[in-house]
Amino acid sequence: MGVVEENDPMGHQERFAYAEFVEIATADPAVVGLVLKGSRAHEGMATEHSDHDLYVVLAEGAVTELTRFAGHRTPELDLVVLSSDAFRAVGMPGFERYALARARIVLDRLDGGIARILADKATLTADEAFREADAALDAYANSLYRSVKNDRDGHALAARLDAADSMGFLLETLFALDRRPRPYNKYLEWELARFPPSPAGTPGRCSTPWTASRRRAARPRSAVSSPGSRRRSGGPGTAGCWTRGARTCA
């Protein structure tokens, strides 16, 4: 079993090696899934400083001593212990969705059920994609418009900060259009190298292609800097709101 940490003020924090804990959890019939996320699940991204972030998925209603490890956190191993229903809900929506979209399955006792849960997290439904793209595009246009105005008015620092803020929203938009969660900045290059954007016209993909989005993003001043350009944008949703002047940046 694990070793009790000498400097633990509560005297009960056991320190496990990753492989040791996996062996213990696998032997417990209450455990229906083990899922590794983070740099250890991204090939080539782990370093000597990387810990193991492991989800321990329990059968609904199961009773096990492993629940005492909920919140276990050491330099070697971080554990999240939860039921299968709770695991299905993690990141739906939320920041954790990308981490689990690219997680690695260590154990799946649900006849592929864990894999299906991860697949659902990796792909946005059409409704999710349009909803998230609409909100992110609106935020991107707003931040970029503020940047352009601050640059015009001689506020160089504010202009740069708003432009930097806008990039996160732009990435949210582009990945939503490709019906997948935006990767964390650390994994952006990794993601694009291994999972490049789907070609325009791919069945099931959102209709607005990446290439068109990039072209619009490359023309920030003509796209969002004048009321005239907002009137020309037309259309429902975000574009329509800008057309009606609902997005004001005083």
Backbone torsions as a table, in degrees:
resi	resn	phi	psi	omega
1	MET	NA	175.6	-178.1
2	GLY	-69.4	167.5	179.8
3	VAL	-100.1	134.8	178.0
4	VAL	-73.7	130.4	179.4
5	GLU	-67.2	128.9	-177.8
6	GLU	-68.1	-31.0	-176.9
7	ASN	-94.2	12.4	179.2
8	ASP	-79.4	114.6	-177.3
9	PRO	-62.7	-24.7	180.0
10	MET	-88.7	-13.9	176.7
11	GLY	70.3	20.3	-178.4
12	HIS	-135.0	8.4	179.7
13	GLN	-82.3	105.9	178.3
14	GLU	-86.8	140.5	-179.2
15	ARG	-108.8	115.5	-178.5
16	PHE	-108.2	148.4	162.9
17	ALA	-75.9	150.4	-177.3
18	TYR	-56.3	-51.0	-177.2
19	ALA	-61.2	-35.6	179.6
20	GLU	-64.6	-45.1	-179.0
21	PHE	-67.4	-39.4	178.7
22	VAL	-59.1	-40.2	178.6
23	GLU	-63.8	-43.0	179.1
24	ILE	-64.0	-46.5	-177.7
25	ALA	-66.9	-38.2	-180.0
26	THR	-64.3	-30.9	-179.8
27	ALA	-78.0	-9.5	-178.4
28	ASP	-92.8	117.1	-177.7
29	PRO	-65.6	-16.0	177.9
30	ALA	-72.5	-18.9	-178.1
31	VAL	-85.3	120.8	179.6
32	VAL	-106.6	-8.9	179.4
33	GLY	-162.5	146.2	171.4
34	LEU	-130.0	126.8	-174.7
35	VAL	-131.2	123.1	-179.3
36	LEU	-98.7	128.9	179.1
37	LYS	-122.6	179.2	175.5
38	GLY	84.1	-160.9	-173.7
39	SER	-62.5	-28.7	179.0
40	ARG	-70.0	-18.8	177.7
41	ALA	-96.1	-7.1	178.9
42	HIS	-106.1	108.4	-175.8
43	GLU	-53.3	127.5	177.0
44	GLY	84.9	-1.6	-176.4
45	MET	-100.0	-15.3	-177.7
46	ALA	-74.4	145.2	175.6
47	THR	-126.1	-179.0	178.6
48	GLU	-64.7	-16.7	-179.2
49	HIS	-93.7	-5.8	-174.8
50	SER	-75.2	133.0	173.0
51	ASP	-94.6	-175.5	177.1
52	HIS	-111.1	118.8	178.5
53	ASP	-100.5	111.0	-170.6
54	LEU	-124.2	127.7	170.4
55	TYR	-89.9	130.8	176.2
56	VAL	-109.8	109.6	-173.8
57	VAL	-100.2	124.3	-176.7
58	LEU	-105.0	150.7	173.4
59	ALA	-62.5	146.9	179.8
60	GLU	-58.9	127.8	177.8
61	GLY	78.6	2.2	-177.7
62	ALA	-69.9	146.2	176.2
63	VAL	-111.6	124.3	-178.2
64	THR	-153.4	149.2	177.4
65	GLU	-69.4	-14.0	-179.0
66	LEU	-65.9	-18.8	178.6
67	THR	-62.0	-20.7	178.4
68	ARG	-69.2	-12.7	179.1
69	PHE	-93.0	5.6	176.4
70	ALA	-59.0	126.3	-178.6
71	GLY	83.5	3.1	177.2
72	HIS	-55.9	130.2	-175.1
73	ARG	-148.1	114.5	175.7
74	THR	-136.4	170.5	177.9
75	PRO	-60.3	-21.0	-178.9
76	GLU	-94.0	-34.9	-167.5
77	LEU	-148.7	126.6	172.2
78	ASP	-113.7	130.2	-176.3
79	LEU	-120.1	140.2	168.5
80	VAL	-122.3	117.7	-178.4
81	VAL	-110.0	122.6	-175.2
82	LEU	-157.4	166.9	179.2
83	SER	-77.3	166.0	-179.5
84	SER	-64.3	-37.4	178.0
85	ASP	-65.5	-42.0	178.5
86	ALA	-65.1	-37.4	178.6
87	PHE	-64.5	-39.9	179.5
88	ARG	-61.4	-30.9	-176.4
89	ALA	-85.9	-15.7	-176.7
90	VAL	-61.8	128.0	177.5
91	GLY	75.1	13.3	-175.8
92	MET	-119.8	74.3	-0.7
93	PRO	-90.9	176.4	176.2
94	GLY	152.0	169.5	-175.3
95	PHE	-62.7	-27.7	-173.8
96	GLU	-78.6	-6.7	-173.7
97	ARG	-61.0	-44.7	-178.7
98	TYR	-64.3	-42.4	-178.3
99	ALA	-55.8	-41.0	-179.0
100	LEU	-82.5	-24.8	176.0
101	ALA	-61.5	-31.8	-179.3
102	ARG	-112.7	21.3	179.7
103	ALA	-75.0	164.1	-179.9
104	ARG	-112.7	130.7	179.9
105	ILE	-80.2	123.5	176.5
106	VAL	-96.6	-34.3	-179.6
107	LEU	-149.9	133.9	177.1
108	ASP	-139.4	103.5	179.9
109	ARG	-100.4	13.9	-177.8
110	LEU	-106.5	28.5	179.4
111	ASP	54.3	45.4	-179.4
112	GLY	90.3	2.0	-178.5
113	GLY	-64.1	-38.4	177.4
114	ILE	-64.6	-42.6	178.6
115	ALA	-61.3	-39.4	179.8
116	ARG	-67.7	-37.4	177.3
117	ILE	-62.2	-44.0	179.7
118	LEU	-66.5	-37.2	178.7
119	ALA	-63.4	-38.7	177.6
120	ASP	-63.6	-34.7	178.9
121	LYS	-73.9	-28.9	-176.2
122	ALA	-78.0	-18.9	-176.3
123	THR	-126.1	123.5	175.9
124	LEU	-77.0	140.5	171.4
125	THR	-68.2	165.5	179.4
126	ALA	-58.6	-42.8	179.8
127	ASP	-64.2	-43.9	177.6
128	GLU	-60.3	-44.7	-177.0
129	ALA	-62.0	-47.7	-179.3
130	PHE	-67.0	-38.5	179.4
131	ARG	-65.6	-45.7	-178.6
132	GLU	-70.9	-39.0	178.3
133	ALA	-64.6	-39.9	179.8
134	ASP	-61.3	-47.7	-178.7
135	ALA	-66.9	-42.0	-177.4
136	ALA	-70.2	-39.0	178.6
137	LEU	-63.6	-39.9	177.3
138	ASP	-61.0	-46.4	179.8
139	ALA	-65.7	-37.7	177.8
140	TYR	-62.8	-49.0	-179.3
141	ALA	-60.9	-40.2	-179.4
142	ASN	-64.3	-47.8	-179.8
143	SER	-64.7	-41.7	-178.9
144	LEU	-67.4	-39.0	178.2
145	TYR	-62.2	-42.1	176.8
146	ARG	-62.2	-39.7	178.9
147	SER	-62.1	-45.0	179.4
148	VAL	-62.1	-43.0	179.7
149	LYS	-65.6	-41.8	179.4
150	ASN	-65.3	-37.8	176.6
151	ASP	-64.5	-42.1	178.3
152	ARG	-60.7	-38.2	-175.3
153	ASP	-90.0	6.2	175.4
154	GLY	84.5	15.0	178.4
155	HIS	-96.8	80.1	-170.8
156	ALA	-62.8	-45.6	-178.1
157	LEU	-63.9	-46.7	179.2
158	ALA	-60.2	-39.5	179.4
159	ALA	-61.7	-43.3	-179.5
160	ARG	-68.3	-40.1	-179.8
161	LEU	-65.4	-42.5	178.5
162	ASP	-66.8	-37.2	177.9
163	ALA	-64.9	-40.9	178.0
164	ALA	-64.1	-42.6	177.5
165	ASP	-58.6	-37.9	-174.6
166	SER	-65.5	-27.3	-174.5
167	MET	-64.5	-37.4	177.5
168	GLY	-61.5	-42.0	178.9
169	PHE	-67.3	-35.8	177.7
170	LEU	-63.5	-43.7	178.2
171	LEU	-63.6	-40.2	176.5
172	GLU	-57.8	-43.3	-179.2
173	THR	-63.3	-49.7	-175.2
174	LEU	-64.3	-41.8	179.4
175	PHE	-71.6	-34.2	176.1
176	ALA	-63.3	-38.7	177.5
177	LEU	-63.5	-26.3	176.6
178	ASP	-92.5	7.3	175.5
179	ARG	59.5	47.8	174.3
180	ARG	-151.2	155.5	-179.2
181	PRO	-70.0	147.3	177.4
182	ARG	-67.2	133.0	176.6
183	PRO	-72.7	156.8	172.0
184	TYR	-64.6	154.3	-176.6
185	ASN	-54.4	-36.8	-179.6
186	LYS	-57.6	-33.1	-173.6
187	TYR	-105.8	8.7	-175.4
188	LEU	-61.0	-51.3	179.7
189	GLU	-64.1	-40.4	178.1
190	TRP	-58.6	-45.8	-178.1
191	GLU	-63.3	-47.7	-176.5
192	LEU	-68.8	-32.4	179.3
193	ALA	-69.0	-35.2	-175.3
194	ARG	-98.7	-27.8	-178.3
195	PHE	-133.1	72.9	-178.6
196	PRO	-63.5	159.1	-179.3
197	PRO	-56.3	145.8	178.1
198	SER	-66.5	142.1	177.0
199	PRO	-61.2	149.4	176.1
200	ALA	-57.8	138.9	178.5
201	GLY	90.3	0.3	177.7
202	THR	-63.3	132.6	-179.5
203	PRO	-57.0	135.5	178.3
204	GLY	87.2	-9.6	-179.1
205	ARG	-85.0	153.7	176.8
206	CYS	-62.1	149.8	-170.3
207	SER	-71.2	-23.9	-178.8
208	THR	-82.0	113.3	-175.5
209	PRO	-75.4	157.0	177.1
210	TRP	-57.6	-40.4	-175.6
211	THR	-60.9	-41.9	178.8
212	ALA	-65.8	-40.0	178.7
213	SER	-62.9	-40.1	179.9
214	ARG	-66.2	-38.7	179.6
215	ARG	-63.6	-40.9	178.6
216	ARG	-66.0	-40.7	-178.2
217	ALA	-66.4	-27.5	-178.3
218	ALA	-78.0	-6.7	179.9
219	ARG	-121.6	58.5	-172.9
220	PRO	-61.5	-38.9	-175.9
221	ARG	-69.2	-45.1	-179.3
222	SER	-70.8	-25.5	-174.9
223	ALA	-82.3	-36.8	-170.6
224	VAL	-134.8	2.4	-170.4
225	SER	-90.1	-8.9	-176.9
226	SER	-134.9	146.9	176.7
227	PRO	-57.0	-33.6	-179.6
228	GLY	-62.1	-43.4	-179.5
229	SER	-66.5	-34.5	178.1
230	ARG	-67.0	-36.9	178.1
231	ARG	-65.2	-34.7	-178.6
232	ARG	-73.0	-19.9	-174.9
233	SER	-66.2	-41.6	177.1
234	GLY	59.1	-167.6	173.3
235	GLY	82.4	168.3	-178.4
236	PRO	-84.6	-176.0	173.4
237	GLY	62.4	-136.7	-175.6
238	THR	-57.7	-49.9	-177.9
239	ALA	-60.0	-41.4	179.5
240	GLY	-63.3	-38.0	178.2
241	CYS	-62.2	-42.2	178.2
242	TRP	-66.2	-36.9	178.7
243	THR	-59.9	-40.9	-178.0
244	ARG	-81.7	0.5	177.8
245	GLY	75.9	19.3	-178.3
246	ALA	-72.4	-21.5	179.8
247	ARG	-99.8	95.6	-178.8
248	THR	-106.6	143.0	-177.3
249	CYS	-127.0	77.4	-176.5
250	ALA	-73.4	NA	NA
